Amino acid sequence: MIQSLRQIKSKIRNIENVRKVTHAMEMIATAKFKTIENQVLISRQYLAKVEELLYNLLAHRGALNLPLLNRRDNQDKIILCVIASDTGLCSTYNSDMFCCVEDYIRQEGSKTIEVVAVGKKAFNYFKKRNLKIRESFLEFHGRYSEGIACQILNILIEYFVCGDIDSVVLAYTHFETASRHKVKLEKLFPIEAREQEMHFMLFEPDVQKITEDLIPVFVFNKIKTILLESFASEHASRMMAMGEATENARGLLEDMILLRNKVRQANITNEILEISSTAEALR
């Protein structure tokens, strides 16, 4: 069915409005991404140095009686902290996260898993799934602050130290480039030593005291870096998605303008034919 010129003009206006919205969202996401990208790189480098020092300390230690190092005999009760977004329109950012988390839950089988949801999308997803949500942190909209990191970290430490939770696992999106990011799951608590090259070190005053002072620095910067990575990935995903939507709208707009011109030309041709036919009939 051939569309009328009025219908085509209405569609063109609608497409132009959509293109303006998606372009504006692309620009906002780009500005947010550029702001946070440099923070990710700096935080990642600092965390790497802190990790190196901490794991060297743990490798040299004897038995340290520190709450965040205490490994439980069983690992049956897990807190899973899932970091997603508060809003949509960010391509597969959230769906990739939930697919990875579902795989993890299936692998853990009979273990008791409870969720700390960061982001409204995570909260809504696990609420529908009827998985117990211990705590939720909403309405951050990809804006990092130390207050956010401290809130989340304090809750996770409290759950682990109180003794009814055996381990805390973080599910987040690791930022690689603007067009590439990957969902990761990492154990936060208990902090466990890693195999790495041993370095000769002198400790002053002693390993216990230095480790006690370093662990809070490590866990805070761990949470900070993970949040920054997640927020950068979210903004990059939305930037790419809105960029593609803007290009699609531009292509569709060109097609509709071409169709409008064809219909307009056809109408003009029909009017000329009618005039010619009328003039011929009057002769």
C-alpha positions as CSV (number, residue, x, y, z in Angstrom):
1,M,0.0,0.0,0.0
2,I,1.4,3.3,-1.1
3,Q,1.8,5.7,1.9
4,S,0.3,9.2,1.6
5,L,2.6,12.2,1.6
6,R,1.2,13.3,5.0
7,Q,2.1,9.9,6.6
8,I,5.6,10.0,5.2
9,K,6.2,13.6,6.5
10,S,4.9,12.4,9.9
11,K,7.4,9.5,9.9
12,I,10.2,11.8,8.9
13,R,9.5,14.1,11.9
14,N,9.4,11.1,14.2
15,I,12.7,9.8,12.9
16,E,14.3,13.2,13.2
17,N,13.2,13.4,16.9
18,V,14.5,10.0,17.6
19,R,17.9,10.8,16.0
20,K,18.2,14.0,18.1
21,V,17.5,12.0,21.3
22,T,20.0,9.2,20.4
23,H,22.6,11.7,19.4
24,A,22.2,13.6,22.6
25,M,22.5,10.4,24.6
26,E,25.6,9.4,22.7
27,M,27.2,12.8,23.5
28,I,26.4,12.5,27.2
29,A,27.7,8.9,27.4
30,T,30.9,10.0,25.5
31,A,31.5,12.8,28.0
32,K,31.0,10.5,31.0
33,F,33.2,7.9,29.4
34,K,36.0,10.3,28.7
35,T,35.8,11.5,32.3
36,I,36.1,8.1,33.9
37,E,38.4,6.4,31.4
38,N,41.6,8.0,32.8
39,Q,40.5,7.3,36.4
40,V,40.3,3.6,35.5
41,L,43.8,3.5,34.1
42,I,45.3,5.3,37.2
43,S,43.3,3.2,39.7
44,R,44.3,0.0,37.9
45,Q,48.0,0.8,38.1
46,Y,47.8,1.8,41.8
47,L,45.9,-1.4,42.6
48,A,48.5,-3.6,40.8
49,K,51.3,-2.2,43.0
50,V,49.2,-2.6,46.2
51,E,48.3,-6.2,45.2
52,E,52.0,-7.0,44.5
53,L,53.0,-5.8,47.9
54,L,50.2,-7.5,49.7
55,Y,50.7,-10.9,48.1
56,N,54.4,-10.7,48.8
57,L,53.5,-10.1,52.5
58,L,51.1,-13.0,52.5
59,A,53.8,-15.2,50.9
60,H,56.2,-14.3,53.7
61,R,53.7,-14.6,56.5
62,G,53.3,-17.3,59.1
63,A,49.8,-17.6,60.6
64,L,48.2,-14.2,60.7
65,N,45.0,-13.9,62.6
66,L,43.2,-11.3,60.6
67,P,39.4,-11.4,59.9
68,L,39.5,-10.9,56.2
69,L,42.2,-13.7,55.7
70,N,40.3,-16.3,57.7
71,R,39.3,-19.1,55.3
72,R,36.1,-21.0,56.4
73,D,36.2,-24.8,56.6
74,N,33.3,-25.0,54.1
75,Q,32.4,-22.6,51.3
76,D,28.6,-23.2,51.2
77,K,27.3,-19.7,51.8
78,I,28.3,-17.1,49.2
79,I,27.5,-13.4,48.9
80,L,27.5,-12.5,45.2
81,C,27.9,-8.7,44.6
82,V,26.6,-8.1,41.1
83,I,27.4,-4.7,39.5
84,A,25.0,-3.7,36.6
85,S,23.4,-0.4,35.5
86,D,20.5,1.6,36.7
87,T,19.2,2.3,33.2
88,G,19.1,0.5,29.9
89,L,20.0,1.4,26.3
90,C,23.5,0.1,26.8
91,S,23.6,-2.8,24.3
92,T,24.4,-6.2,25.9
93,Y,26.1,-4.7,29.0
94,N,23.5,-6.1,31.4
95,S,22.5,-9.2,29.6
96,D,26.1,-10.4,29.3
97,M,26.4,-9.9,33.1
98,F,23.3,-11.9,33.9
99,C,24.2,-14.8,31.5
100,C,27.6,-15.1,33.2
101,V,26.1,-14.9,36.7
102,E,23.5,-17.6,35.8
103,D,26.4,-19.9,34.6
104,Y,28.2,-19.3,37.9
105,I,25.0,-20.1,40.0
106,R,24.5,-23.3,38.0
107,Q,28.2,-24.3,38.6
108,E,27.9,-23.8,42.3
109,G,25.0,-26.2,42.4
110,S,23.6,-26.7,46.0
111,K,25.5,-23.8,47.6
112,T,23.5,-21.0,49.2
113,I,23.9,-17.8,47.2
114,E,22.6,-14.4,48.2
115,V,22.9,-11.2,46.2
116,V,24.1,-7.7,46.8
117,A,22.7,-5.8,43.9
118,V,24.4,-2.7,42.6
119,G,22.2,-1.0,40.0
120,K,18.5,-1.1,39.4
121,K,18.8,-3.6,36.5
122,A,20.5,-6.2,38.8
123,F,17.9,-5.6,41.6
124,N,15.0,-6.1,39.2
125,Y,16.5,-9.2,37.6
126,F,17.2,-11.1,40.8
127,K,13.9,-10.0,42.3
128,K,12.0,-11.6,39.4
129,R,14.2,-14.7,39.8
130,N,13.3,-14.9,43.5
131,L,17.0,-15.0,44.6
132,K,17.5,-13.5,48.0
133,I,18.8,-9.9,47.8
134,R,20.7,-9.0,51.0
135,E,21.3,-5.4,50.1
136,S,20.8,-3.1,47.1
137,F,22.5,0.1,45.9
138,L,20.5,2.0,43.4
139,E,20.4,5.3,41.5
140,F,24.2,5.8,41.0
141,H,23.8,6.1,37.2
142,G,27.5,5.3,36.5
143,R,28.7,8.2,38.7
144,Y,31.6,7.1,41.0
145,S,32.4,8.5,44.4
146,E,34.4,7.3,47.4
147,G,31.1,7.3,49.3
148,I,29.7,4.7,47.0
149,A,32.8,2.5,47.3
150,C,32.7,2.8,51.1
151,Q,29.0,1.9,51.4
152,I,29.4,-1.2,49.3
153,L,32.7,-2.3,50.9
154,N,31.4,-1.8,54.5
155,I,28.4,-4.0,53.8
156,L,30.5,-6.8,52.3
157,I,33.0,-6.7,55.2
158,E,30.2,-6.8,57.7
159,Y,28.6,-9.8,56.1
160,F,31.9,-11.7,55.9
161,V,33.3,-10.8,59.4
162,C,30.0,-11.6,61.2
163,G,30.6,-15.3,60.3
164,D,27.4,-16.4,58.6
165,I,29.0,-15.9,55.1
166,D,31.9,-18.1,53.9
167,S,33.0,-16.0,50.9
168,V,32.2,-12.9,48.9
169,V,32.4,-12.9,45.1
170,L,32.3,-9.8,42.9
171,A,30.6,-10.0,39.4
172,Y,31.6,-7.0,37.3
173,T,32.5,-5.9,33.8
174,H,36.2,-5.6,33.1
175,F,37.0,-2.6,30.8
176,E,39.4,-3.2,28.0
177,T,38.6,-0.7,25.2
178,A,35.6,1.4,24.3
179,S,34.3,-1.4,22.1
180,R,35.5,-4.4,24.2
181,H,34.8,-5.4,27.7
182,K,34.4,-8.7,29.5
183,V,32.3,-10.0,32.5
184,K,34.5,-11.3,35.3
185,L,33.9,-13.0,38.7
186,E,36.5,-12.5,41.4
187,K,36.6,-13.7,45.0
188,L,37.0,-10.7,47.4
189,F,36.9,-12.4,50.7
190,P,38.6,-14.3,52.2
191,I,41.8,-12.8,50.8
192,E,44.0,-15.7,49.7
193,A,47.8,-15.8,48.9
194,R,48.7,-16.2,45.2
195,E,51.6,-18.0,43.7
196,Q,54.1,-15.5,42.4
197,E,57.8,-14.8,42.3
198,M,59.2,-14.3,45.8
199,H,61.2,-11.1,46.5
200,F,63.6,-10.7,49.4
201,M,62.0,-8.1,51.7
202,L,62.8,-6.5,55.1
203,F,59.8,-5.7,57.3
204,E,59.6,-2.9,59.8
205,P,58.0,-3.2,62.3
206,D,56.7,-6.7,61.4
207,V,54.6,-8.6,58.8
208,Q,51.5,-8.7,61.0
209,K,51.4,-4.9,61.5
210,I,52.2,-4.0,57.9
211,T,49.5,-6.5,56.6
212,E,46.9,-5.1,59.0
213,D,47.6,-1.6,57.6
214,L,47.7,-2.7,54.0
215,I,44.6,-4.8,53.8
216,P,42.1,-1.9,54.2
217,V,44.0,0.0,51.5
218,F,43.9,-3.1,49.2
219,V,40.2,-3.9,49.6
220,F,39.1,-0.2,49.2
221,N,41.1,0.2,46.0
222,K,39.9,-3.2,44.8
223,I,36.2,-2.0,45.1
224,K,37.1,1.4,43.7
225,T,38.8,-0.1,40.6
226,I,36.0,-2.6,40.0
227,L,33.3,0.1,40.2
228,L,35.3,2.4,37.8
229,E,35.8,-0.6,35.4
230,S,32.1,-1.3,35.5
231,F,31.0,2.3,35.1
232,A,33.4,2.9,32.2
233,S,32.1,-0.3,30.5
234,E,28.5,0.9,30.9
235,H,29.2,4.4,29.5
236,A,31.2,2.9,26.6
237,S,28.4,0.4,25.8
238,R,25.8,3.1,25.8
239,M,28.0,5.4,23.7
240,M,28.5,2.7,21.1
241,A,24.8,1.6,21.2
242,M,23.5,5.2,20.8
243,G,26.1,5.9,18.1
244,E,24.8,2.9,16.1
245,A,21.2,4.0,16.7
246,T,22.0,7.5,15.5
247,E,23.5,6.1,12.3
248,N,20.5,3.8,11.7
249,A,18.2,6.7,12.2
250,R,20.2,8.8,9.7
251,G,20.0,6.0,7.1
252,L,16.3,5.5,7.7
253,L,15.8,9.3,7.4
254,E,17.6,9.3,4.0
255,D,15.4,6.5,2.8
256,M,12.2,8.3,3.9
257,I,13.2,11.6,2.3
258,L,13.9,9.7,-0.9
259,L,10.5,8.1,-0.7
260,R,8.9,11.5,0.1
261,N,10.4,13.0,-3.0
262,K,9.3,10.1,-5.2
263,V,5.7,10.4,-3.9
264,R,5.8,14.1,-4.4
265,Q,7.0,13.7,-8.0
266,A,4.3,11.1,-8.6
267,N,1.6,13.4,-7.3
268,I,2.9,16.2,-9.5
269,T,2.9,13.9,-12.5
270,N,-0.6,12.8,-11.7
271,E,-1.8,16.4,-11.4
272,I,-0.2,17.3,-14.8
273,L,-1.9,14.3,-16.4
274,E,-5.3,15.3,-14.9
275,I,-4.9,18.8,-16.2
276,S,-3.8,17.6,-19.6
277,S,-6.8,15.1,-19.7
278,T,-9.2,17.8,-18.7
279,A,-7.9,20.3,-21.3
280,E,-8.1,17.6,-24.0
281,A,-11.7,16.8,-23.0
282,L,-12.7,20.5,-23.2
283,R,-11.5,20.8,-26.8
